[in-house]
Amino acid sequence: MSVVPLLSQSPTTGVVGVDFLNCQLIGPALVAFGPGTILTGSTFEGTPGTMLWEIAPDRPGIQGAVVFQYSTFESCVFGRVGIAGSKEELSSFRTMPTAESIGRE
């Protein structure tokens, strides 16, 4: 399993069209999944109450997050990661499987 430190991704331009297969994506980081992003067979460390950051509908956008667009995540594990999105976008993450603690030494 490849380790991808999320701080090595560019939060200013976002990540577009990258496929992640069998990776450990390690924070600390706040991520947002934009249009065309697909997650299959992936898990997250933590519980929804600690990792989900709801964005108010009247907020014009977010700053400081790693935004993924048109990217795929297959069989990946996210550790020490917060997920930002609207209430609707976060609804599917509330029931997503979580993983044991990873990436801590």
C-alpha positions in Angstrom: 0.0 0.0 0.0 1.5 3.4 -1.1 1.5 6.2 1.5 0.4 9.6 0.2 0.9 12.6 2.5 -2.0 14.9 1.8 0.1 18.0 2.6 2.1 17.1 -0.6 -1.0 17.8 -2.7 -1.7 21.4 -3.7 -4.6 23.0 -1.9 -4.3 26.2 -4.0 -5.1 24.5 -7.3 -6.7 21.4 -6.1 -6.2 17.9 -7.5 -7.8 17.1 -10.8 -8.0 13.8 -12.7 -5.7 11.7 -10.4 -6.5 8.0 -9.7 -5.5 6.6 -6.3 -5.4 2.8 -6.0 -4.6 1.0 -2.7 -3.2 4.0 -1.0 -3.0 5.3 2.6 -3.8 9.1 2.4 -2.4 10.6 5.5 -3.2 14.0 7.1 -3.5 16.1 9.0 -5.6 17.6 6.3 -9.0 18.8 5.4 -10.3 17.5 2.1 -13.3 18.2 -0.1 -14.5 15.9 -2.9 -15.7 17.9 -5.9 -17.5 16.9 -9.1 -16.6 13.6 -10.8 -14.8 12.2 -7.7 -15.5 8.5 -7.0 -14.6 6.5 -3.9 -15.0 2.7 -3.9 -13.9 0.3 -1.3 -12.2 3.1 0.7 -12.3 3.6 4.5 -11.7 6.5 6.9 -10.0 6.7 10.3 -12.3 8.3 12.9 -16.0 8.8 13.4 -18.4 11.1 11.5 -18.6 13.4 14.6 -14.9 14.1 14.5 -14.1 14.2 10.8 -17.0 15.8 9.0 -17.0 19.6 8.6 -20.3 20.8 7.3 -20.2 23.9 5.1 -23.2 26.3 5.4 -25.3 26.7 2.2 -24.7 30.4 2.1 -20.9 30.2 2.4 -19.3 31.1 -1.0 -16.6 28.4 -0.8 -13.8 27.0 1.3 -10.2 27.9 1.7 -7.3 25.8 2.9 -8.7 22.4 1.9 -7.3 19.9 -0.6 -10.0 19.7 -3.2 -10.2 16.6 -5.4 -12.1 16.8 -8.7 -12.6 14.1 -11.3 -10.4 11.8 -9.3 -10.9 8.2 -8.2 -10.0 6.4 -4.9 -10.2 2.7 -4.9 -9.3 0.6 -1.9 -7.8 3.5 -0.1 -7.5 4.3 3.6 -7.7 8.0 4.8 -6.0 8.7 8.2 -6.2 12.0 10.2 -8.4 13.6 7.6 -11.4 15.9 7.9 -14.0 16.0 5.1 -15.6 19.3 4.2 -18.9 19.5 2.3 -22.5 20.5 2.3 -25.0 18.6 4.4 -26.0 16.6 1.3 -22.5 15.9 0.3 -21.6 14.6 3.7 -24.6 12.4 4.2 -23.0 9.4 2.5 -19.9 9.7 4.7 -22.0 9.4 7.9 -22.5 5.6 7.1 -19.2 4.9 5.5 -16.9 2.3 7.1 -14.0 3.5 9.3 -10.6 2.0 9.6 -8.3 1.3 12.5 -5.8 4.0 13.3 -3.1 4.3 10.7 0.0 6.3 10.0 1.0 6.9 13.6 4.4 6.2 14.9 
